[in-house]
Each structure stands twice: as structure tokens, then as C-alpha cells.
Amino acid sequence: MDYIKMLREDYNLLVLLCNVCDVEVLPELRPPEDQFGHLHYSIPGKTFAEAGSGSEYILLEDGTVGVWGSEGEGGRIADNLKEFFEFVIRCPYWMDYLREEEYQDRERLAQFAKKNFENLCKSMKNISPEFDLPSAQRELLTRLGLDAETDVVDILMRFYHCTKREPRFISTYTEDDSSTFSSTGSLFDR
């Protein structure tokens, strides 16, 4: 299924994705941010979406999805676009889920995910009392043809394993003096 095309062709769905997940699908694929030629990536790809923070979601040439953050962090986020959209919809504002110690036990991860989700629902209600995050998520999942019943722990474990996968998606910034800074390629290594 071509999720990007579906979103580009349905403005209301596109806006809902942005409101729920802070993911804005771009009108067309473009080269990833290169910081005026200073930034290079270990795996080529094309940026298909951005977050409000300036982070970019990049469809890598091997079909996986990488993320580059404006603070230099980066790595793989999903094994394919289906898993990417399932992850960002079910775990909106996903950076709140980057606590590696929570991934060592499924029950602990379930409690952690539940608490994160409850806090996010509360925050969104404070901003917009009429906004119902679970309903918005169900609508997104249904309209994109994604399974709304998949256990969130399974989704998070797929995400975790993807971030650890080799070869890593690494960004390297080269300064004018030729010194470099490289991400680790794992979003959990911060």
C-alpha cells in the first residue's frame, strides 16, 4: 500500500496525522538535510516527512525508515513504511519512548507505554478539551488500512530491534576544519 500517496491525496487525513503524531508528509520526496554539504549519511535515502522540531523521516534505499534529528541524533526507526506509520500513530511523540531500560521486560514496557499514553492524552486534553486521541488514532489506522488491534508492546519491540539493526543508519557532520561528529546510529544511544 502506498501510504505516502494516500496521505498526499487526502488533506484531512494529512492534517490528522500531523495533529496526532507531529509528522508532516512532504508534497514530494527530497534529498535529506545536508547542512550546506557538511552532513552525510551512511545509507542513501529521500526525506518524505518532517516533524515540527525539524527532524526528518527518510525512506532509505533498503526500504527501511531512518530519522535525522536537528540535534544530530539519528538512526533507523522502522523496517518499512507500514511499520513506521503504525509506530508513529500508536506511539505519538515517540521520543518519549526512548528509555532503553524499559525494553528489558514486556510487562514493564506495557506499563511504561500505558503511562506515556495516559500523560499524552491528558496533555492533549489540556490544549484542546474536545480532542480525543484514541478516536483520532483509530481513524488514522482505519483509513490507512492498518491494524488497530496490534499490541503496542509488539510495536515498541519492533521499533527497539530496528534501532539496533546493522548496518546502522549513521549521520556524520564534517566541520570546516575537517573534524567530524557522527551519530551512533541507535536512537537509544543519547
C-alpha positions, 0 to 999 in steps of 0.5 A: 500500500502506498501510504505516502500517496494516500496521505498526499491525496487526502488533506484531512487525513494529512492534517490528522496525522500531523495533529496526532503524531507531529509528522508532516508528509512532504508534497514530494520526496527530497534529498535529506538535510545536508547542512550546506554539504557538511552532513552525510549519511551512511545509507542513501535515502529521500526525506518524505516527512518532517516533524515540527522540531525539524527532524526528518523521516527518510525512506532509505534505499533498503526500504527501511525508515531512518530519522535525522534529528536537528540535534544530530541524533539519528538512526533507523526507526522502522523496517518499512513504511507500514511499520513506521506509520503504525509506530508513529500513530500508536506511539505519538511523540515517540521520543518519549519512548526512548528509555532503553531500560524499559525494553528489558521486560514486556510487562514493564514496557506495557506499563511504561507505554500505558503511562506515556499514553495516559500523560499524552492524552491528558496533555492533549486534553489540556490544549484542546478539551474536545480532542480525543486521541484514541478516536483520532488514532483509530481513524488514522489506522482505519483509513490507512488500512492498518491494524488497530488491534496490534499490541503496542508492546509488539510495536515498541519491540519492533521499533527497539530491534530496528534501532539496533539493526546493522548496518546502522543508519549513521549521520556524520557532520564534517566541520570546516576544519575537517573534524567530524561528529557522527551519530551512533546510529541507535536512537537509544544511544543519547 
